[in-house]
Amino acid sequence: MKPKIILCLALVVFAFAAQRTYGFVAEIQINHTNLKKDYSFLQISAVRISYTNNETVFFTVTVTPKEKQQSEYFLGHLRISDTNTGSQGFIAQTSVAARMVPKGSQSKSITFQFLVSAKYLETSEFRVEEIASEFASPTDYCFNLKEFADDK
């Protein structure tokens, strides 16, 4: 092959790789209003549990992909923070594994489940990351845990 053609091909490959590595993330803040209206494929529920003096909240986030979405393209990320500590309150960040909902009317649905101490709800958040394809920039649907833990 001619050197110019090889150089052009290398630049094209590099451009696609750079897009994935340095692409932007679209971040959508979820609240009660837009959850029902615009992002109804997400369902968020929380149950308060009092074992001892440490009240906890058990969250279930269910994703029911729309027709063109696929459940394997959704990832869950939990960030725990504490307003009473230094360094902006960061405690931990972890991935949350998805589980398939049993076969039935929601056979494509997946759930993310996690338990958080009530004292960390104020500044902690959960993100559902959707990766549409290998070269597309991801979309993060994030919400503050406190906002949904106070549901009755």
Phi and psi in degrees as a GROMACS rama.xvg file:
@    title "Ramachandran Plot"
@    xaxis  label "Phi"
@    yaxis  label "Psi"
@TYPE xy
-76.0189  145.136  LYS-2
-58.3766  -35.5127  PRO-3
-66.4245  -39.3345  LYS-4
-66.6217  -42.5817  ILE-5
-62.2069  -41.9465  ILE-6
-62.9966  -43.1713  LEU-7
-62.9412  -44.6779  CYS-8
-62.4925  -40.9921  LEU-9
-62.7933  -39.8397  ALA-10
-66.2461  -39.6128  LEU-11
-63.6796  -46.3027  VAL-12
-61.8288  -43.0324  VAL-13
-62.7634  -39.764  PHE-14
-62.7367  -42.1433  ALA-15
-66.2722  -41.2126  PHE-16
-65.7785  -39.5617  ALA-17
-67.3668  -35.4979  ALA-18
-60.7255  -44.477  GLN-19
-67.6256  -41.8506  ARG-20
-74.4368  -41.4822  THR-21
-110.277  14.4234  TYR-22
-67.1053  167.836  GLY-23
-94.1806  161.932  PHE-24
-112.436  125.167  VAL-25
-81.3906  121.609  ALA-26
-111.269  123.697  GLU-27
-116.821  119.611  ILE-28
-82.1641  120.754  GLN-29
-91.1442  134.294  ILE-30
-135.602  178.829  ASN-31
-61.4321  -37.185  HIS-32
-69.0568  -54.397  THR-33
-75.5086  -18.7172  ASN-34
-63.4859  -46.1707  LEU-35
-74.9422  -36.3424  LYS-36
-84.7073  -50.6532  LYS-37
-108.645  -24.5627  ASP-38
-125.698  48.7806  TYR-39
-68.8209  -8.15691  SER-40
-73.8942  -8.66301  PHE-41
-105.459  139.778  LEU-42
-130.605  131.598  GLN-43
-124.44  126.907  ILE-44
-133.536  151.224  SER-45
-139.567  139.614  ALA-46
-128.334  124.476  VAL-47
-80.1052  136.13  ARG-48
-128.719  127.665  ILE-49
-113.813  97.9196  SER-50
-81.8214  -54.2997  TYR-51
-134.899  -133.342  THR-52
-80.4029  -7.79914  ASN-53
-104.167  93.0502  ASN-54
-68.6291  137.23  GLU-55
-124.607  164.391  THR-56
-128.889  127.012  VAL-57
-98.9945  117.537  PHE-58
-102.786  142.279  PHE-59
-128.744  120.571  THR-60
-115.029  116.31  VAL-61
-107.298  132.265  THR-62
-114.986  120.921  VAL-63
-112.354  96.1998  THR-64
-58.6068  143.396  PRO-65
-70.6419  179.044  LYS-66
-52.8979  -45.7804  GLU-67
-88.7811  -7.18902  LYS-68
-89.3193  153.46  GLN-69
-125.161  139.521  GLN-70
-63.1704  -28.5402  SER-71
-72.5505  -7.50611  GLU-72
-93.5502  9.48307  TYR-73
-110.608  132.632  PHE-74
-125.501  152  LEU-75
-115.395  138.57  GLY-76
-135.227  127.966  HIS-77
-111.89  130.931  LEU-78
-121.834  119.838  ARG-79
-102.997  129.479  ILE-80
-134.063  158.806  SER-81
-132.215  125.745  ASP-82
-71.1478  -14.5833  THR-83
-93.2493  4.43824  ASN-84
-115.579  165.348  THR-85
-78.5472  -169.756  GLY-86
53.5783  44.1556  SER-87
60.4363  19.1194  GLN-88
77.6548  4.55357  GLY-89
-63.1028  130.093  PHE-90
-113.787  -55.3876  ILE-91
-158.886  157.313  ALA-92
-139.336  135.037  GLN-93
-150.238  158.361  THR-94
-82.924  148.786  SER-95
-116.71  123.354  VAL-96
-69.5298  143.257  ALA-97
-91.207  147.081  ALA-98
-121.894  141.455  ARG-99
-74.1245  138.526  MET-100
-75.2978  138.256  VAL-101
-52.5868  150.633  PRO-102
-50.4658  149.503  LYS-103
150.369  -145.646  GLY-104
-68.73  -23.1967  SER-105
-115.732  47.3641  GLN-106
-64.451  -22.6953  SER-107
-88.2345  -6.77195  LYS-108
-74.2798  150.028  SER-109
-129.821  156.136  ILE-110
-127.501  148.625  THR-111
-116.749  128.265  PHE-112
-128.09  137.793  GLN-113
-158.05  157.541  PHE-114
-120.233  131.997  LEU-115
-133.076  139.285  VAL-116
-63.1319  137.311  SER-117
-60.7596  -26.7155  ALA-118
-71.9156  -10.8833  LYS-119
-106.534  7.29919  TYR-120
-72.3613  -31.3401  LEU-121
-52.4802  -47.6266  GLU-122
-117.152  8.65576  THR-123
-87.5155  154.613  SER-124
-144.33  159.726  GLU-125
-123.886  143.143  PHE-126
-125.561  133.92  ARG-127
-105.047  114.038  VAL-128
-98.7598  127.438  GLU-129
-109.107  122.791  GLU-130
-110.522  103.408  ILE-131
-67.6922  -37.1002  ALA-132
-159.922  175.946  SER-133
-60.9983  -34.9847  GLU-134
-105.234  -0.685101  PHE-135
-86.8426  151.088  ALA-136
-75.0986  141.509  SER-137
-74.3427  159.716  PRO-138
-116.731  127.149  THR-139
-105.799  124.554  ASP-140
-101.961  108.088  TYR-141
-119.957  151.38  CYS-142
-146.457  150.473  PHE-143
-78.1724  131.141  ASN-144
-63.2068  -37.4414  LEU-145
-59.7337  -40.5179  LYS-146
-59.7589  -36.5032  GLU-147
-95.9414  -15.1402  PHE-148
-75.4684  -21.7273  ALA-149
-88.2125  6.00001  ASP-150
-65.0689  142.438  ASP-151
